[in-house]
Amino acid sequence: QVQLVESGGGLVQAGGSLRLSCAASGGTFSRYGMGWFRQAPGKEREFVARITWSGDIRYYAAAVKGRFTISRDNAKNTVYLQMISLKPEDTAVYYCAADTTLSTVVFNARYWGQGTQVTVSS
């Protein structure tokens, strides 16, 4: 059905920036809520950011608010996560997710990408 392919992860020094991309295929991207999650070693997967399909409303976890920006380009079927002022605690595998339920009030992850590693060194 929906396939999500992430890219842009890598190694960056604290204070640096990185932009993650998630390309979607299958279905109507413009009607998907899109989100980013991350999982650090030994930790549970946590919500990072999401953007609604209707109205482009953005939501962020408190830990990343003001530093990360989620955006989407429906013409490219791609969602982005621009990360600035990165901290070592941002180190995690970052996952892209798609909500195909048309919900805007909650995020219902239905499809997941493979994840991309982000490592922030001090």
Residue frames as a rotation matrix with the C-alpha (Angstrom) as fourth column:
GLN 1
0.580 0.815 0.000 0.00
0.815 -0.580 0.000 0.00
0.000 0.000 -1.000 0.00
VAL 2
0.931 -0.273 0.243 1.76
-0.261 -0.962 -0.081 3.11
0.256 0.012 -0.967 1.25
GLN 3
0.443 -0.867 -0.230 5.52
0.871 0.476 -0.119 2.99
0.213 -0.148 0.966 1.21
LEU 4
0.985 -0.163 0.063 7.68
-0.175 -0.929 0.326 5.50
0.005 -0.332 -0.943 3.02
VAL 5
0.432 -0.902 0.020 11.36
0.827 0.387 -0.409 5.97
0.361 0.193 0.912 2.31
GLU 6
0.944 -0.108 -0.313 13.44
0.114 -0.782 0.613 8.16
-0.311 -0.614 -0.725 4.57
SER 7
0.274 -0.912 0.307 16.72
0.822 0.056 -0.567 9.86
0.500 0.407 0.765 3.89
GLY 8
0.436 -0.184 0.881 18.94
-0.105 -0.983 -0.153 12.57
0.894 -0.026 -0.448 5.28
GLY 9
0.996 -0.081 0.022 20.14
-0.009 0.153 0.988 11.02
-0.084 -0.985 0.152 8.48
GLY 10
0.379 -0.925 -0.006 23.76
0.313 0.135 -0.940 11.07
0.871 0.355 0.341 9.47
LEU 11
0.128 -0.491 -0.862 26.35
0.991 0.023 0.135 12.30
-0.046 -0.871 0.489 11.91
VAL 12
0.303 -0.002 0.953 26.38
0.257 -0.963 -0.083 15.91
0.918 0.270 -0.291 12.99
GLN 13
-0.728 -0.613 -0.306 28.04
0.501 -0.172 -0.848 17.87
0.467 -0.771 0.432 15.76
ALA 14
-0.027 0.692 -0.721 26.05
0.947 -0.213 -0.240 19.42
-0.320 -0.690 -0.649 18.56
GLY 15
-0.136 0.084 -0.987 24.60
0.031 -0.996 -0.089 22.71
-0.990 -0.043 0.133 17.44
GLY 16
-0.944 -0.297 -0.143 24.47
-0.145 -0.017 0.989 21.59
-0.296 0.955 -0.027 13.86
SER 17
-0.025 0.956 -0.293 21.58
-0.794 -0.197 -0.575 21.08
-0.608 0.218 0.764 11.50
LEU 18
-0.941 -0.146 0.305 20.13
0.047 0.837 0.545 18.26
-0.335 0.527 -0.781 9.50
ARG 19
-0.210 0.908 -0.361 17.15
-0.935 -0.295 -0.196 17.84
-0.285 0.297 0.911 7.22
LEU 20
-0.730 0.080 0.679 15.31
0.071 0.997 -0.041 14.56
-0.680 0.019 -0.733 7.00
SER 21
-0.449 0.601 -0.661 13.13
-0.893 -0.266 0.364 13.65
0.043 0.754 0.656 4.06
CYS 22
-0.570 0.370 0.734 10.42
0.036 0.903 -0.427 11.05
-0.821 -0.217 -0.528 3.72
ALA 23
-0.687 0.296 -0.663 9.13
-0.725 -0.214 0.655 10.20
0.052 0.931 0.362 0.28
ALA 24
-0.286 0.706 0.648 5.75
-0.270 0.590 -0.761 8.51
-0.919 -0.393 0.022 0.08
SER 25
-0.785 0.143 -0.603 4.32
-0.585 0.151 0.797 6.37
0.205 0.978 -0.035 -2.67
GLY 26
-0.715 0.604 -0.352 0.98
0.530 0.797 0.290 4.65
0.455 0.021 -0.890 -3.07
GLY 27
0.079 0.849 -0.522 -2.27
0.982 -0.155 -0.103 6.48
-0.169 -0.505 -0.847 -2.50
THR 28
0.459 0.217 0.861 -3.01
0.458 -0.889 -0.020 10.15
0.761 0.404 -0.507 -2.20
PHE 29
-0.428 -0.785 -0.448 -0.27
0.806 -0.107 -0.582 11.83
0.409 -0.610 0.678 -0.22
SER 30
-0.737 0.122 0.665 -2.15
-0.146 -0.989 0.020 15.11
0.660 -0.083 0.747 0.07
ARG 31
0.350 0.918 0.185 -4.76
-0.521 0.027 0.853 13.34
0.779 -0.395 0.487 2.17
TYR 32
0.333 -0.333 -0.882 -2.31
0.660 0.750 -0.034 11.81
0.673 -0.571 0.470 4.63
GLY 33
0.903 -0.252 0.347 -1.41
-0.427 -0.609 0.669 13.22
0.042 -0.752 -0.658 7.95
MET 34
0.447 -0.829 -0.337 2.33
0.233 0.472 -0.851 12.83
0.864 0.301 0.404 8.26
GLY 35
0.930 -0.101 0.353 4.49
-0.366 -0.327 0.871 12.51
0.027 -0.940 -0.341 11.31
TRP 36
0.034 -0.961 -0.275 7.99
-0.316 0.251 -0.915 11.96
0.948 0.118 -0.295 12.60
PHE 37
0.966 0.156 0.204 8.89
-0.246 0.341 0.907 9.77
0.072 -0.927 0.368 15.55
ARG 38
0.076 -0.987 -0.143 12.19
-0.651 0.059 -0.757 8.76
0.755 0.151 -0.638 17.04
GLN 39
0.982 0.153 -0.110 13.61
-0.031 0.705 0.708 6.00
0.186 -0.692 0.697 19.15
ALA 40
0.179 -0.944 0.278 16.82
-0.904 -0.269 -0.332 6.25
0.388 -0.192 -0.901 21.10
PRO 41
-0.351 -0.383 -0.854 18.68
-0.099 0.923 -0.373 3.16
0.931 -0.046 -0.362 22.32
GLY 42
-0.810 0.033 -0.586 16.91
0.535 0.452 -0.714 1.64
0.241 -0.892 -0.384 25.31
LYS 43
-0.775 0.552 -0.306 14.02
-0.261 -0.721 -0.642 4.08
-0.575 -0.418 0.703 25.01
GLU 44
-0.026 0.863 0.505 10.47
0.640 0.402 -0.655 3.89
-0.768 0.306 -0.563 23.75
ARG 45
-0.570 -0.053 0.820 9.55
0.767 -0.394 0.507 5.36
0.296 0.918 0.265 20.43
GLU 46
-0.243 0.438 -0.866 8.37
0.587 -0.644 -0.490 8.90
-0.772 -0.628 -0.101 20.95
PHE 47
0.621 0.585 0.521 6.45
0.781 -0.410 -0.471 11.46
-0.062 0.699 -0.712 18.99
VAL 48
-0.528 -0.825 -0.202 8.47
0.756 -0.565 0.332 14.25
-0.387 0.023 0.922 17.46
ALA 49
-0.663 0.311 -0.681 6.24
-0.414 -0.910 -0.013 16.19
-0.624 0.273 0.732 15.09
ARG 50
-0.386 0.556 0.736 3.24
0.796 0.605 -0.039 15.87
-0.467 0.571 -0.676 12.83
ILE 51
-0.838 0.193 -0.511 1.48
-0.382 -0.876 0.296 17.87
-0.390 0.443 0.807 10.17
THR 52
-0.064 0.921 0.384 -2.15
0.043 0.387 -0.921 17.54
-0.997 -0.043 -0.064 9.20
TRP 53
-0.567 -0.060 0.821 -3.37
0.777 0.291 0.558 16.81
-0.272 0.955 -0.119 5.71
SER 54
0.272 0.739 0.617 -5.98
0.774 -0.549 0.316 19.55
0.572 0.391 -0.721 5.94
GLY 55
0.965 0.188 0.181 -4.74
0.082 -0.878 0.471 22.99
0.247 -0.440 -0.863 6.91
ASP 56
0.173 -0.983 -0.061 -1.06
0.307 0.113 -0.945 22.09
0.936 0.145 0.322 7.39
ILE 57
0.746 0.098 0.659 -1.36
-0.568 -0.425 0.705 22.38
0.349 -0.900 -0.261 11.14
ARG 58
-0.011 -0.881 -0.472 1.88
-0.102 0.471 -0.876 21.45
0.995 0.038 -0.095 12.85
TYR 59
0.917 0.241 0.318 2.40
-0.350 0.104 0.931 19.85
0.191 -0.965 0.179 16.23
TYR 60
0.041 -0.981 -0.192 5.65
-0.330 0.168 -0.929 19.26
0.943 0.102 -0.316 18.07
ALA 61
0.482 -0.073 -0.873 6.94
0.758 0.535 0.373 17.47
0.440 -0.842 0.313 21.09
ALA 62
0.996 -0.053 -0.077 8.10
0.001 -0.813 0.582 19.85
-0.094 -0.580 -0.809 23.79
ALA 63
0.396 -0.915 0.076 11.65
0.383 0.240 0.892 18.58
-0.834 -0.324 0.446 23.51
VAL 64
-0.408 -0.570 0.713 11.99
0.864 0.011 0.503 19.76
-0.295 0.821 0.488 19.92
LYS 65
0.643 0.742 0.189 9.69
0.765 -0.612 -0.201 22.76
-0.033 0.274 -0.961 19.79
GLY 66
0.848 -0.302 -0.435 11.51
-0.238 -0.951 0.197 25.79
-0.474 -0.063 -0.879 18.46
ARG 67
-0.185 -0.983 0.010 14.30
-0.526 0.108 0.844 23.70
-0.830 0.150 -0.537 16.97
PHE 68
-0.783 -0.022 0.622 12.56
0.399 0.750 0.528 21.35
-0.478 0.661 -0.578 14.56
THR 69
-0.281 0.714 -0.641 10.24
-0.728 -0.594 -0.343 22.24
-0.625 0.370 0.687 11.73
ILE 70
-0.457 0.239 0.857 8.01
0.490 0.871 0.018 19.79
-0.742 0.428 -0.515 9.92
SER 71
-0.207 0.398 -0.894 6.81
-0.718 -0.683 -0.138 20.64
-0.665 0.613 0.427 6.44
ARG 72
-0.036 0.234 0.972 5.35
0.441 0.876 -0.195 18.92
-0.897 0.422 -0.135 3.44
ASP 73
-0.562 -0.103 -0.821 5.51
-0.681 -0.506 0.529 19.25
-0.470 0.856 0.215 -0.30
ASN 74
0.219 0.773 0.596 2.48
-0.197 0.633 -0.749 17.58
-0.956 0.047 0.291 -1.78
ALA 75
0.722 -0.001 -0.692 3.80
-0.689 -0.103 -0.718 18.01
-0.071 0.995 -0.075 -5.31
LYS 76
-0.208 -0.894 -0.397 6.76
-0.800 0.389 -0.456 15.84
0.562 0.223 -0.796 -4.34
ASN 77
0.684 0.546 -0.483 4.87
-0.140 0.749 0.648 13.49
0.716 -0.375 0.589 -2.02
THR 78
-0.191 -0.884 -0.426 7.46
0.555 0.260 -0.790 14.30
0.809 -0.387 0.442 0.59
VAL 79
0.940 0.333 0.080 7.48
0.106 -0.506 0.856 15.35
0.326 -0.796 -0.511 4.21
TYR 80
0.010 -0.984 0.176 10.52
0.175 -0.172 -0.969 16.98
0.985 0.040 0.171 5.77
LEU 81
0.865 0.100 -0.491 11.93
0.501 -0.144 0.853 17.48
0.015 -0.984 -0.175 9.21
GLN 82
0.251 -0.774 0.581 14.32
0.072 -0.584 -0.809 20.39
0.965 0.245 -0.091 9.43
MET 83
0.776 -0.076 -0.626 16.37
0.625 0.226 0.748 20.08
0.085 -0.971 0.223 12.59
ILE 84
0.229 -0.717 0.658 18.55
-0.050 -0.684 -0.728 22.87
0.972 0.134 -0.193 13.93
SER 85
-0.043 -0.353 0.935 20.49
-0.913 -0.365 -0.180 23.38
0.405 -0.861 -0.307 17.15
LEU 86
0.529 0.279 -0.801 20.84
-0.160 0.960 0.229 19.65
0.834 0.007 0.552 17.48
LYS 87
0.205 -0.370 0.906 21.72
-0.979 -0.082 0.188 18.18
0.005 -0.925 -0.379 20.84
PRO 88
-0.808 -0.553 -0.206 23.27
-0.544 0.833 -0.102 14.83
0.228 0.030 -0.973 21.74
GLU 89
-0.646 0.622 0.444 19.93
-0.109 0.500 -0.859 13.82
-0.756 -0.603 -0.256 23.23
ASP 90
0.278 0.704 -0.653 18.42
-0.826 -0.172 -0.537 14.09
-0.491 0.689 0.534 19.75
THR 91
-0.688 -0.607 -0.397 20.42
-0.723 0.621 0.303 11.02
0.063 0.496 -0.866 18.79
ALA 92
-0.112 0.713 0.692 17.95
-0.304 0.638 -0.707 8.36
-0.946 -0.290 0.145 17.69
VAL 93
-0.856 0.098 0.507 16.53
0.498 0.417 0.760 6.46
-0.137 0.904 -0.406 14.79
TYR 94
-0.567 0.654 -0.501 13.98
-0.468 -0.756 -0.458 8.74
-0.678 -0.025 0.735 13.20
TYR 95
-0.702 0.427 0.570 10.89
0.619 0.762 0.190 7.22
-0.353 0.487 -0.799 11.63
CYS 96
-0.817 0.526 -0.237 8.42
-0.574 -0.700 0.424 8.70
0.057 0.482 0.874 9.22
ALA 97
-0.721 0.650 0.241 4.77
0.485 0.721 -0.495 7.70
-0.495 -0.240 -0.835 9.58
ALA 98
-0.861 0.508 0.037 1.60
-0.261 -0.503 0.824 8.23
0.437 0.700 0.565 7.57
ASP 99
-0.621 0.779 0.088 -1.95
0.086 0.180 -0.980 8.57
-0.779 -0.601 -0.179 8.83
THR 100
-0.971 0.239 0.016 -4.37
0.023 0.026 0.999 7.58
0.239 0.971 -0.031 6.11
THR 101
-0.516 0.801 -0.302 -7.55
0.847 0.425 -0.321 7.88
-0.129 -0.421 -0.898 8.21
LEU 102
-0.140 0.375 0.916 -8.29
0.479 -0.784 0.394 11.54
0.867 0.494 -0.070 7.36
SER 103
0.608 0.294 -0.738 -8.10
0.794 -0.201 0.575 12.40
0.021 -0.935 -0.355 11.05
THR 104
0.102 -0.595 0.798 -6.74
0.160 -0.781 -0.603 15.76
0.982 0.189 0.016 12.08
VAL 105
0.661 0.246 0.709 -7.46
-0.587 -0.418 0.693 15.69
0.467 -0.874 -0.132 15.81
VAL 106
0.517 -0.555 0.652 -5.22
-0.395 0.522 0.756 12.72
-0.760 -0.648 0.051 16.54
PHE 107
-0.086 -0.629 -0.773 -2.45
-0.993 0.116 0.016 10.99
0.080 0.769 -0.634 14.69
ASN 108
0.665 0.354 0.657 -3.21
-0.381 0.918 -0.110 7.43
-0.643 -0.177 0.745 13.69
ALA 109
-0.304 -0.873 -0.382 0.00
-0.864 0.084 0.496 5.95
-0.401 0.480 -0.780 12.36
ARG 110
0.761 0.602 0.240 -0.84
-0.404 0.731 -0.551 3.35
-0.507 0.322 0.799 9.73
TYR 111
0.823 -0.557 0.110 2.41
0.434 0.493 -0.754 3.10
0.366 0.668 0.648 7.81
TRP 112
0.735 -0.653 -0.183 6.01
-0.114 -0.384 0.916 3.47
-0.668 -0.653 -0.356 8.86
GLY 113
0.647 -0.655 -0.391 9.27
-0.597 -0.115 -0.794 4.06
0.475 0.747 -0.465 7.12
GLN 114
0.561 -0.508 -0.653 12.38
0.414 0.856 -0.310 2.04
0.716 -0.097 0.691 7.77
GLY 115
0.878 -0.233 -0.419 14.00
0.302 -0.411 0.860 4.68
-0.372 -0.881 -0.291 9.92
THR 116
0.475 -0.787 0.394 17.10
0.315 -0.267 -0.911 6.76
0.822 0.557 0.121 9.47
GLN 117
0.313 -0.445 -0.839 19.86
0.950 0.158 0.271 7.18
0.012 -0.882 0.472 12.03
VAL 118
0.580 -0.205 0.789 20.63
-0.061 -0.976 -0.209 10.61
0.813 0.073 -0.578 13.41
THR 119
0.381 -0.554 -0.741 23.70
0.916 0.338 0.218 10.85
0.130 -0.761 0.636 15.59
VAL 120
0.746 -0.118 0.656 24.64
-0.106 -0.993 -0.059 14.09
0.658 -0.026 -0.753 17.32
SER 121
0.153 -0.804 -0.574 28.11
0.840 0.412 -0.353 14.19
0.520 -0.429 0.739 18.77
SER 122
0.949 0.153 -0.275 29.25
0.297 -0.726 0.621 16.46
-0.104 -0.671 -0.734 21.57
